[in-house]
Amino acid sequence: MNRWSFSAALAAMALAGCGGSGSGAPFGAAATEPAPKNILFFLGDGMGLTTMTAARIYKVGEDGELTMDTLPETAFVKTFSANAQVTDSAPSMSAYMTGVKMNNEVISMSAETSAYDPATLKDYLAGADTACPASGNGKPVTTLLELAKGAGLGTGVITTTRITHATPAATYAHICHRDGENTIAAQMVPGGSGYNSALGDGVDVFMGGGLRHFLPKETTGSSRTDSRDLVAEMKARGYSMAASRSDFDKLPASGKLLGLFTASHMSYD
C-alpha cells in the first residue's frame, strides 16, 4: 500500500471517527452491491452517545449534523464488561473484535479469564510483564484481524496511543491483563518468543506510540525487564522501521511497516 495512504489513515485516526453498520435485511442476507475492497475499523475510544452529542452541539448546534450523522446506516453495540458496571477499554474493544464478553482488564480471551489471582486478589502482573498462568485461566478467542489474516488479506493497526495499549492490542493480542504491555509487544514479533502464531507471517502495518516496550532494558527510557530488542527482531523479519516523520517519508512504497513514533502515547498535536 502506498505510504501516503497510511499517512491519511493515521491523520483520520487522530482526528476521530466512529462508524456503525446495520440494515433492515437479515444478517447474512445476500449482498446486493459489490463487496468492499477494504474495511477500516475506526474507534474513538470512549466515544459514546454523550460524547457525540457534545461534539455535535459544539460544532454545528443541536439541530446540525456531523458528517457521521449523514452515514446511511447506524447501529448500536453493547460492549460492557462481564464483571463490572463500568467497563474499560480492554473488554470493550475485545467485544468488538471477538463478539465475546469478558472481564475488565482482559484482552481477547474467553469469558472466564480473570485478570487477578482469586486466591490472593492480586493482579497477574509483574511491572509491565504479565504473570498470567500458562493454563487454567481461559484461552484466546479469535479476533477479526486474525480472521482477516487467515483469509489472506492485508492487515494493519494504527493508533494514537501506545500500540500495546488495550484498544489496539485487542485486535492482535491475547492476555489476561492489559497492563502487561511488554508481553503484548512480544506477541507482535513473527517467530519470536511469545509470538501470537494466529497472525501467520505477521500484521503488515503497525503504527502508533509505545517504543519503550520494544527496546532492551539497557536503553534509556525502556520499560522492558529483559534485553530483547524487539525493533531489531522485527527488522530481521522484514519490517521497515520509522520513528519520525522523516523516517516515514523515506519508507518504501510497499512491504511490512513498524512505526513507533513516541516512547508512550502520541501527542494530540
C-alpha positions in Angstrom: 0.0 0.0 0.0 1.2 3.5 -0.8 2.7 5.2 2.2 0.5 8.3 1.7 -2.5 6.0 2.3 -1.0 5.2 5.7 -0.5 8.9 6.4 -4.1 9.7 5.6 -5.3 6.8 7.8 -3.2 8.0 10.7 -4.5 11.5 10.4 -8.1 10.3 10.2 -7.5 8.1 13.3 -6.1 11.1 15.2 -9.0 13.4 14.3 -11.8 10.9 15.3 -14.3 8.6 13.7 -16.9 6.2 14.7 -19.0 4.2 12.3 -21.5 1.5 12.5 -23.2 -0.9 10.2 -26.6 -2.3 10.1 -29.6 -2.7 7.8 -33.2 -3.9 7.7 -32.2 -7.0 5.8 -31.5 -10.2 7.8 -27.9 -10.6 8.9 -26.0 -12.7 6.3 -28.5 -11.9 3.6 -27.1 -11.9 0.0 -25.4 -8.7 -0.8 -26.9 -6.5 -3.5 -23.8 -4.5 -4.0 -20.2 -5.5 -4.7 -18.1 -6.4 -1.6 -15.9 -3.7 -0.4 -12.2 -3.9 -1.3 -11.0 -2.7 2.1 -12.5 -2.4 5.6 -11.4 0.3 8.0 -12.5 -0.1 11.6 -12.2 3.3 13.3 -12.7 3.6 17.0 -13.0 6.8 19.1 -12.0 5.4 22.5 -14.8 6.1 25.0 -16.8 7.8 22.2 -20.4 7.1 23.3 -23.6 9.0 22.6 -22.9 11.7 25.2 -19.5 12.5 23.6 -21.0 12.6 20.1 -23.9 14.8 21.3 -21.4 17.2 23.0 -19.3 17.3 19.8 -22.4 18.0 17.7 -23.6 20.8 19.9 -20.1 22.4 19.9 -19.5 22.1 16.2 -22.9 22.6 14.5 -25.5 23.1 17.2 -28.3 20.9 18.4 -30.1 20.9 15.1 -27.0 20.4 13.0 -25.4 17.2 11.6 -21.8 15.9 11.9 -20.5 14.0 8.9 -21.0 10.8 10.8 -24.7 11.7 11.2 -25.1 11.6 7.4 -24.0 8.0 7.0 -26.8 5.8 5.6 -26.6 3.2 8.3 -26.1 3.2 12.1 -26.0 0.5 14.7 -25.6 0.3 18.5 -23.3 -2.3 20.1 -23.3 -3.2 23.8 -19.6 -3.5 24.8 -19.9 -3.6 28.6 -17.7 -6.0 30.5 -18.7 -9.2 32.1 -17.8 -8.3 35.7 -18.2 -4.6 36.2 -20.8 -1.9 35.7 -18.2 0.4 34.3 -16.2 -1.2 31.5 -12.6 -0.5 30.5 -11.1 -0.4 27.0 -9.8 -4.0 27.2 -13.1 -5.9 27.3 -14.9 -3.2 25.4 -12.6 -3.3 22.3 -12.4 -7.1 22.7 -16.2 -7.3 22.4 -15.9 -5.5 19.0 -13.1 -7.8 17.9 -14.3 -11.1 19.2 -18.0 -11.0 19.9 -17.3 -12.3 23.4 -18.0 -10.5 26.7 -15.0 -10.7 29.1 -13.9 -9.3 32.4 -12.3 -5.9 33.0 -8.5 -5.8 32.1 -8.8 -8.9 29.9 -7.8 -8.7 26.2 -9.3 -11.1 23.7 -9.6 -14.1 26.0 -12.6 -16.4 26.8 -15.2 -15.1 29.2 -14.0 -17.0 32.3 -10.5 -15.4 32.1 -9.5 -13.4 35.2 -7.1 -10.5 35.4 -6.2 -11.4 39.0 -5.5 -14.4 41.2 -8.7 -15.3 43.0 -6.7 -16.8 45.9 -4.7 -13.6 46.6 -6.8 -11.0 44.8 -3.5 -9.7 43.3 -3.3 -8.8 39.6 -1.4 -11.2 37.3 1.3 -8.6 36.8 5.0 -8.1 37.3 5.5 -4.5 36.3 4.8 -4.3 32.5 5.1 -8.1 32.3 2.2 -10.4 32.9 2.2 -13.3 35.3 -0.8 -14.9 33.6 -1.0 -18.7 34.3 0.1 -20.8 31.4 -3.1 -22.8 31.8 -6.3 -22.9 33.8 -7.2 -19.2 33.2 -9.1 -19.1 30.0 -8.0 -19.3 26.4 -7.6 -17.0 23.4 -10.6 -16.2 21.3 -10.3 -15.3 17.6 -10.3 -11.7 16.6 -11.5 -10.0 13.4 -7.9 -9.2 12.5 -6.9 -12.8 12.8 -9.8 -13.8 10.6 -8.7 -11.3 8.0 -5.1 -12.5 8.2 -6.2 -16.1 7.9 -8.2 -15.2 4.7 -5.0 -13.8 3.2 -6.0 -10.1 3.5 -3.6 -7.3 4.3 -3.9 -6.1 7.9 -2.8 -3.1 9.9 -3.2 -1.5 13.3 -2.9 2.3 13.5 -3.4 4.2 16.8 -2.6 7.5 18.6 -2.0 5.5 21.8 0.8 3.1 22.5 0.5 0.3 20.0 0.5 -2.1 23.1 -2.4 -0.2 24.8 -5.6 -2.1 25.4 -7.7 -0.8 22.5 -5.2 -1.5 19.6 -3.9 -4.7 21.4 -7.3 -6.3 21.4 -7.0 -6.7 17.6 -3.9 -8.8 17.6 -3.0 -10.0 21.2 -4.4 -12.3 23.9 -3.6 -11.6 27.5 -5.2 -11.8 30.9 -4.2 -8.3 32.0 -4.0 -5.2 29.8 -1.0 -3.7 31.7 1.4 -6.5 30.6 2.5 -4.3 27.7 6.0 -5.9 27.4 4.3 -9.3 26.9 1.8 -7.8 24.4 4.7 -6.3 22.4 6.3 -9.7 22.1 3.1 -11.1 20.6 3.8 -8.8 17.6 7.2 -10.3 16.6 6.8 -13.1 14.0 8.6 -16.2 15.1 9.8 -14.6 18.3 9.3 -15.9 21.9 5.7 -15.2 22.9 4.5 -14.5 19.3 0.8 -14.9 18.5 1.0 -17.5 15.8 -2.5 -16.8 14.7 -1.1 -13.8 13.0 0.8 -16.0 10.4 3.7 -14.1 8.9 2.8 -11.0 10.9 0.5 -8.0 10.7 1.5 -5.9 7.7 1.4 -2.4 9.4 1.8 -1.3 13.0 1.8 2.5 13.7 1.5 4.4 16.9 3.5 5.1 20.1 5.0 2.8 22.7 8.6 2.5 21.7 9.6 2.0 25.3 8.1 -1.6 25.3 10.3 -2.6 22.3 13.8 -1.5 23.4 16.1 -3.6 25.6 16.3 -2.7 29.3 19.8 -1.3 28.9 18.3 1.5 26.7 17.5 4.8 28.4 13.7 5.1 28.7 13.0 1.4 28.1 10.2 -0.3 30.1 11.4 -3.8 29.3 12.8 -6.0 32.0 14.8 -8.1 29.6 17.5 -7.4 27.0 15.3 -8.2 23.9 15.4 -5.6 21.2 12.0 -6.1 19.5 12.6 -3.4 16.9 15.7 -5.3 15.7 13.8 -8.6 15.8 11.0 -7.1 13.6 13.5 -5.6 11.2 15.1 -9.0 10.9 11.7 -10.4 9.9 11.3 -7.9 7.1 9.7 -4.8 8.7 10.8 -1.3 7.8 11.0 0.9 10.9 10.0 4.5 11.2 10.5 6.6 14.4 9.9 10.0 12.9 8.2 11.8 10.0 11.5 12.0 8.1 11.9 8.2 8.6 8.3 7.7 7.4 8.9 9.8 4.2 11.8 7.6 3.3 9.9 4.3 3.5 9.5 2.1 0.5 6.0 2.2 -1.0 5.3 -1.4 0.0 6.3 -4.0 2.5 5.8 -4.5 6.2 6.0 -1.4 8.4 6.6 -0.8 12.1 6.1 2.8 13.0 6.8 3.7 16.7 6.9 7.5 16.9 7.0 8.2 20.6 8.0 6.4 23.8 4.5 6.4 25.1 1.2 7.8 23.7 1.4 10.2 20.7 0.7 13.9 21.1 -2.6 15.3 20.1 -0.8 18.0 18.1 
